[in-house]
Amino acid sequence: METNEESYGCGRSVKALVWAGYKETVIRKGIPEKTALWYLNWLKQFARFIRNRELSQCVITDVEKFLSQLSDKNNLETWQIEQAKNSLLLFYKEYLNVPWGSRIEGLVIKKADPPKAFLKECPENELFRDESPPKELTTIYRNLLEKLRTEIRVRHYSVRTEQTYEQWVRRFLFFSKMRPVAELSAGEVRVYLEYLATKRKVSASTQNQALNALVRTAMISGQFMNCSDTPMCLQP
């Protein structure tokens, strides 16, 4: 069903220009056109969420409320909420260039509680062992994370790929009790992947995404872990 113009807070012609301009901005950032359409879809959903207000008049609390609402939906996965967050980050930071735009990146959206049946299957201290890495992690692994970002950008990977890789690396490091990188190996990667499958009950595609991120991070960074001794490693 076509949404009326007022719900976007602007006229039809202005709205069309905003959508087109934003899509071009997303593609210029290295995001594939197919994914850019999803970014545009999230922005349109946000426009419906704020109803009669203009996108340019929003503040960061509007973004936070929108993302929180998404997190309460059972049919959305974490990566989809992150994608919505990234779409608004690009819109307000890169397209509109508002002063608070960059702060969207630091928003932490609490996920909705998992079903009670799932909670009964897994002790609380086991369920989210890789969730919400502390700020200290960034300080401890600053060199690793900076090198990872640099290497990914040199290879012209998309913004979304960079953020996904870093998210999985952070989760893995926190899961591994923030041990020195020299002590981490393919064995720890295997343990983490088994945890995702047996405790977190993630889908096969999510588990494979984590594997790709960790293995390719090892290959890119050259200091993360030695994966040469495990059949789990993927071809570049």
Residue pairs with C-beta under 8 A, 6 or more apart in sequence:
3 44
3 48
5 11
5 12
5 15
6 52
7 47
7 48
7 51
7 52
8 15
8 44
8 47
8 48
8 55
9 47
9 50
9 51
9 52
9 53
9 54
9 55
9 57
10 18
10 54
10 55
18 55
19 40
19 43
19 44
21 95
22 39
22 40
22 43
22 90
22 91
22 95
23 36
23 37
23 39
23 40
25 90
25 91
25 94
25 95
26 36
26 39
26 40
26 87
26 90
27 33
27 36
29 90
29 94
29 158
29 159
30 156
30 157
30 158
30 159
31 39
31 158
31 159
31 160
32 158
35 158
35 160
38 83
38 87
39 83
39 86
39 87
39 90
40 87
42 83
42 84
42 87
42 88
43 55
43 87
43 88
43 91
45 66
45 84
46 55
46 63
46 66
46 84
46 88
47 55
49 62
49 65
49 66
49 69
50 58
50 62
50 66
55 91
55 96
56 96
56 98
58 92
59 100
60 100
60 103
60 104
60 107
63 85
63 88
63 92
63 104
63 107
64 107
64 109
66 84
66 88
67 81
67 84
67 85
67 88
67 107
67 109
68 109
68 110
70 76
70 80
70 81
70 84
70 109
71 81
71 109
71 110
71 111
71 112
72 112
73 112
74 112
77 203
77 206
78 111
79 164
79 206
79 209
81 109
81 111
82 163
82 164
82 167
83 160
85 104
85 107
85 109
86 159
86 160
86 163
88 104
89 101
89 102
89 104
89 105
90 159
91 101
92 98
92 100
92 101
92 104
93 101
93 102
93 104
93 105
94 101
108 132
113 119
114 127
118 201
119 127
122 199
126 199
127 199
127 200
129 174
129 175
129 195
129 199
130 171
130 172
130 174
130 175
130 192
130 195
130 196
130 200
131 171
131 174
132 174
133 170
133 171
133 173
133 174
134 174
136 178
137 170
137 173
137 174
137 178
138 145
140 178
141 173
141 178
141 181
144 169
144 181
144 221
144 223
144 224
145 166
145 169
145 170
147 221
147 223
148 165
148 166
148 169
148 217
148 220
148 221
148 224
149 162
149 166
151 220
151 221
152 161
152 162
152 165
152 220
153 162
155 220
157 165
164 209
164 213
165 213
165 216
165 217
167 213
168 209
168 210
168 213
168 214
168 217
169 213
169 214
169 217
169 224
171 210
172 188
172 189
172 192
172 210
172 214
175 192
175 195
176 184
176 188
176 192
181 223
181 224
181 225
184 224
184 225
185 225
185 226
185 229
186 225
186 226
186 227
186 229
186 230
186 232
186 233
187 230
188 225
189 211
189 214
189 215
189 225
189 227
189 230
189 232
190 230
190 232
192 210
192 214
193 207
193 210
193 211
193 232
196 202
196 206
196 207
196 210
197 207
202 210
211 232
211 234
212 234
214 224
214 225
215 227
215 232
215 233
215 234
216 234
216 236
217 224
218 224
218 225
218 226
218 227
218 233
219 227
219 236
227 233
